Amino acid sequence: MATSARPRVIMKAYPNWFYLPAAIVFGLFFLIPTVMAFYYSLTRWTLFDATFIGFQNYITFLNDPSLKSGLINTIIYAVMTSGLKVIISLPLAMLLTSNIRFKDFYRSITFFPVLVSTVAVGITFSMLMQPSTGLINNVLGAIGLPQPDWLGNPDLALYSVALVDVWKGLGIATVIFMAGILSIPQEYFEAARLEGGTWVKFRYIIIPLARNATFTVILLSFIGGLRTFDLIWTMTRGGPGFASDVLTSVIYKQYQAGFYGLSTAGNVVLFILVTIIVYPLMSYFNRKELEL
């Protein structure tokens, strides 16, 4: 009996061994660094030394006067970029999956910004948005429109960078929506064409049946907006003043100043913030998927 039972136990445990490679990768590249980051956030550390100071780094970070504006800017940036990507990319995906001429060419143009380095995009648009010599203001001046200081005006800087972010990430969002639309059976579109045309197709076919694509675009864009750094730093460095500072730029400035423990505490705060915001959103979307 014992001999026959042993092969059954081995066979029952056999599929679980396939989880092992993923578990090792998860542990090495996520779990262990996360635990180490939390530990070092409780210390005053350098490359050669660490002194345990408890939660003092968190107290200092949360009392930083730039934190409040950075947090507000982060939320505004994430909401604006994710919302605009959905609003613009969904109609664009409808257009690029229709029977227009040269649609492969248009698809290539739409996806091209994704292939360009974010730093290169930031440098290019910094030049294009120069108040006196930039191409954008020169065009606006030629047609008699105001020529704002896109990156030097505290009221415009954050929104200007957010618009560049939308342009940069529009290709990915459009591809996701295109995949969602192309997965819908053509019979539904034929019925919509008979019932009322484009509006019926959009309202009663694409919006409900491409809901998973919408959820994916919102989640990816929102997480990317909460974690944004490279475009902000390349274009404004958080300025003018603290006008376009986000949490990641606040953290980086602490790191530049040599406060490594303080910047590590900031990263932990950012990790917790992203988890608190994104996890309920993801749970809500998963429930909606089950209702389909």
N, C-alpha and C positions, 0 to 999 in steps of 0.2 A: 504493500500500500504506500509506504513512504517513498519507495523508488518510483512508482507511477505518478505520485503527486508532485514530485520535484520537477519533471518536465513541464507540467501544467503551470507551475509557478514561474518557471523561466519563460515560457511562452507568453504568459500574461504580462510579465514585466518587459518583454522584448520591445514593444513599441515605444516605451518610455525612454529607451536609450537614444532615440532620435532627437529628443529634446536636449541632450547633453551638449552638442556643439553650440546651439543657440544660447544655452544657459552659461556656458563658458565665456562666449563673446559678451553677453549682457553683463556678466559679473566683472570682467576685465575692463570693459570700456564704459560702463555706466555705474554699476553698483559701487565698486571700490572707489572710483574717483569721486562719487557723490558723498560717500562716507568720509573720505579724506578732506574734501572741501568743507564739510560741516565741522570737522575737527579743527582745521586750520583757521576757520572763521572765529574760533574761540581763543585764538592765540595772537600774539604780536610776533610775526615771523619774518625771517629773511631767508635767503637761500641756504644758510648754514646754521640757523638757530631758530627756535620757537619757544616763546614764553606764554604759558597759559594765563589768560586774563578773563575767562568766563564770557559773559554776554556784553562786555564793555564795547566791543566793536559794533554790535547791533544797536546799542543805545546811542553811540556816536553817529552811526549811519542814519538812524531814524530821526535824529535831531538835526541833521544837515539841512540848512535852509534851502538848498537847491533840490532836495529830494521831493518836496511837495510839487514844485513846478515840473520836475522831471516825470513824476508819476502821472500828473494831469496830461502832460504832453504825450506820454506813452499811450495812454488810453485814447486820446483824440486821434493820434497817428494811426493806431491799430484799427479803430472803428472807421476812420475815413478811408484808409487804403483798402480794407476788406470790402467795405460797402461799394466803393467806386469800381472795384474790379468785378464785382458781381453785376452791377448795373450796366457796365460797358461791355463786358466780355460775353454776356448771354445773348444780346442782340447781334453782336459780332459773330458769334458762333452760329447763330441761325443763318446769317448772311453767307458764311463760308461753307455751310452744308447745303445751301440751295443750289440751283442750277445756273449760277452766274458764270460768265466767261472768265477765263484766267484765274479761277479760284485757287489753283495750286500756287500760283505766283503770289496772290494776296495772302495765302496761308503762310508762305515763307516770310513775307514782309512782317506779318503779325508776330511771328515767333522769333524774328531776328534779335530784338532787344534782350531776350533771355540768354542768348549766346555771348553777349558782350559782358566783359568784366564790370562788376558793380562800381569799382573804383574808377574805371575808365568812364563810365556813364556819369558819375559824380563830377569828375574833372571837366568833362565836355559840357555838361549843363551849367556848371559854375561859370564857364566862359560865355555860354549862350545867354545867361541871365544877368550878365554885367549891366548895370544901369545905363551907362553911357556908350559902351562899345559893343554890347552883346547883340546878337542877331535878332533875338526876340523883341527887344525894345526898339531896334531900328525898324523892324517891320511894323510894329505898333505905331511908331511915330510917323511912318510913311503914309499910314491910312488915317492919321488924325486921332488916334486913341492915346490914353494916358500911358506913361512909361514908368511903372513903379520900380522901386528897388527891391527886387524879388527876395534877395537873400540878406539885405542889409536892414530891411524894415522889420522890427520885432513882431509886428502884427501879421506879416506875410511869410516869414522865413520857414516856419514849420510846415505850412500848407504848401509852399513851393516845393519843398523836398518831398512831401507826400505825393504830389502830382507826378514828380519824376519817378517815384517808387511805383505808382500805378502804371505808368508807361513801361517801366522795366519788367513788371510782373504780369502784364496783360496777356502775354503769349501763353504762359502756363495755364492761366485761368481759362482762356479761350479753348485750348486743347482739351482740357477736362470737360468743358461744356460740349464741345464737338463730339467727344466720345460718348457722353450721355445722350445726345440727340441721335447720333447714328445707331445707338443700341435700341431705339424705339422702333417697333415694327412699322413698315411703310403703310400697312392697312389703315392705321390710325390717321396718318397724314392724308390719305385718300378720302377718308370720311370727313375730316376737317375741311378739306378743299370743297367738298360738296355742301357742307353746312354753312360756311361763312367766310372762308379764306384765312388770311394771315392771323387775324386777331383770335379766331377760334383755335387755330393751330397753336398759338402762343399760350393762350389762357387755359385751355382745357386739355392740351396734349403735352406740350413741352414743360410747362411749370410743374405739373404733378408727376410726370413720368421721368423727368430729369432732376428730381429732387435730390437724389444721392449725389449728383455732380455739384449741385448748389451747396449742399452741406460740406462737401470736400473743399470747394473753393473758399467758403467762408472760414473753415477751420484753418486751412493752410495759410491763408492770407492774414488771419487774425493772429496766429502764433508768430508768423514772420514779422508782423507789425509790432508785437510786444517785444520781440528780441532784436529789433533793428538797431544797427550801429554803423556799418560801413558807409552807407549813403549819407547819413547825418554827419558823420565825422569828416567825410571827404568834402562835403559842400559847405557846411557852416561851423563845424567843430562845436556845436551846441549853441552858437551865438546867433545874433548879437546879444551879448550878455548871457542870460540863461534862457533866451526866448525859444530856442529849439532843442534845449537839452532834454534827453530822454534818460531812462534809468541806466541804460548801458553806457551812455556817454558820461553820466555822473560817476559810475563805477570805474570807468577807464581813467578819468581824471584823478581819482583817488589812487589808482595804481601808478599813474605817472608821478604822483607826488611821493611815492615810496611807501604808502600805507597799504601793504599787501594784505594784512589781516582784515583791514577795513574793507578793501575791495572784494575780498573773498566773502565776507559777510553780505555785501551788496549782491553778489551773485546768488547766494543762498536765498536772499529775500526775493530776487527776481524769479528764481526757480519756484518758490512757494507761490508767488503772485500768479505766474503763468498756470500753475497747477490748479489754484483756486478758481481762476476764471475759465480755463479751458475744460477741466474735467466735467463740471455741470453742463457746459455747452455740448460736449461730446455725448454725455448721457442722454440729453434731450434729443439730439439728432438720432441717436441709436433707437430711442423709443419711437420716434417718428418713422424710422425705416421699417420697424416691425409692424407699423400700422398700414404700410403700403400693401 
